[in-house]
Each structure stands twice: as C-alpha cells, then as structure tokens.
Amino acid sequence: MKSFFSVLLRKRFWFIILLAFAFFMWKFGRPVILFMGFNISGTVSIEKNSKLSKKTNTILHIVAKNENGIPIAGKKIYNPKFPQPYTLNFENIFYKDLITKNYTLDFYFNDHGEIGSSGHGDMFAVRKDTVPFWGKGINVTLRTKN
C-alpha cells in the first residue's frame, strides 16, 4: 500500500509540471500563435468618379500598425482593380517581435509609389477602430486626400 505522502508528492509533482508548461506556453507560445494566426482580409473599394482609378501604374499600399502605432506589416498591390480583395498574413509581417492582438489599418492609393508624401488626387483610408489579428471582412472605401 502506498503511503499518503508518496501520493501527495506525486500530485504536487504533476501540478508543478503543469504550471511550468502553462508558463512556458504563455511566455513562448503566445507570440507564435499571434504570428501564425495573423490573417486580416477584406475588400478595398474606391469612391465613384475617381480620376486615379483610370490611370495605369498605380499602387495600393496596405499597412497594419500595432497598438503602439508602429507599422508591423504591409503589402503593395500594383494596378489594383476595384473592388480589390486583400489579405495580410504572416508572410507580410516585417517586425515579428512587435506583434500584438489588435491593429489599425491604413490604405494609400497613388501613382507615385510613396507613402509619406501626398500628391494631387492621392486617395487614402484610415481605419481608426482596431481590428483583431484574425479580422475578416474588413471593408474600406478610399477617398481623395486633396
């Protein structure tokens, strides 16, 4: 017959192993889950009667910023046809250490290829409300800056 203390030690041992595993998964598994689960998708449309939509050699930039406002993922779509579906996934992430649960999305559409400077007729959309890292059906409409 087993003694009471040996059974108690066995339960404590497995409890400690369970706690260590939970800590390990929280510390090291969470970033992996956020990285591999990153998948934001939707459709970008454009306001009617836009001159820029008829031009060739245009670029649609999609930028995802983390909760601190730091861009961590981005995608360029050359000569988009509107409504343009898009998907940002883990392949589009360029700062893997800065992944969070929620993001804001910025969309820029122009014919000069630069994000920081705005020209006449450039279009944009900024989604101020946050989007979770698994967001689906995030639809936006681009509007003229000037």
N, C-alpha and C positions, 0 to 999 in steps of 0.2 A: 504494500500500500504506500502511495506517495504521501510525503509529508505536506502539510499545509503550506510551509514556506517555499518548497520547490515549485508548487503550483502558482503561488503568488509571484515568485521571481520570474517564472515563465510568462505570466501575463504582463508583468512590467517590461520584460524584455521586448515582447511584441508591440507593446504600446510605445515604447521608446523608438523602435524601428519604424512604426507607423508615423510618429511625429517627425522623425528625421526625413522620411520620404516626403511627407507633406511640405516640410520646409524646403527641401530640395526642389520639388516641383514648383513651389511658389517663387523661389529665387531664380531658378534657371529655366523652368518650363514655361512661365508666363511670357517672356519675350519671344520664345519660339512659337507659341500659339498665336501671339499677336502678329508676328512676322508672316507665318504661313497662312493665317486666316485673313490677311489684308486683301480685301476684294471689294472695291467700290465701283458701281456701274450705274449707268443711266443713259439719258439722251440729251444732246445739246441741240436746241433749235435756235433760229435767228429771227429777229423782228422783220416784219414784211417791208418790202421796198428798200432793201439794203443794197447800196452800190458795191460794197465789198464782196457780197456773195456771188456776184457775177464775174469777178476778177479771177485770173489764174495765179498760180504761185502764191497761195495763201497758206497760213499756218494757224492751227488751233492749238494753243498751249493749255494744258490742264495741270494745275498744281495743287497738291494736298499739303496743308500746313497742320502741324500737330497743335496740341492745346496751348503751347507757348508761342505760337505764331512762326515757328521755324519750318520752312519747306523741307519735307522729307521724301516726297515722291512727285514725279512729274511725267508727262507724256506729251509728245508732239504728234499731231495728225496733219499731214500735208494734203492740201487741196481737199478739204472735207466736203461732203455732200450732205446738206441739211434736210431733215433732222439726222444728226450724226450720233450713232451709238458709241459709247466709250466704256472702257474697263481699265481701272487701275488695279494692279495686283502686285504680289511680292516682287515680280521682275522689274517693276517701275520704281522701287524704293532705292534711294541713294544714300540715306542715313539710317542704317539698321538699328543703331543704338538709341535713336530718339523716337522710337515708335510708342504711341500712346493709344488709348481706346477711341478717342474722338478726334475729328478733323474738321477743318473748314476747307472749302474748295474754291479756287479761283480759276476763271476761264478767260483767256485772252485770244482774240482772233484779229490778225492783222496780215499785212502783205510785206512787212519789212523784217519779220522774224525776231524782233527784240521784245522782251517783256517789260523792262523798266521804262522805256520811253514810249510816249504815245504820239501817234501821228493823226492827221485829219482822217476821220472816218473809221478809226480803230473801234473794235467792239469788245465788250467785256461783260462778265457777270461774276459777282462775288456772292457766294452763299454764306451768309453770316451765321446761321444756325449750324450747330455741329452735326456731323454725320458719323455714325459708328463705323468701325473698321470693316464691317461686313455689309455696309449700306448698299441696297439695291433700289433701282427705280429713282435715282436722284436726277430729276429732270430740271434743266435750266434754260432760260432764253437769253441770248446775247443782245445787248443794247449798244448803241453808239455812244462813244465817250464824248465827242465834241458836238 
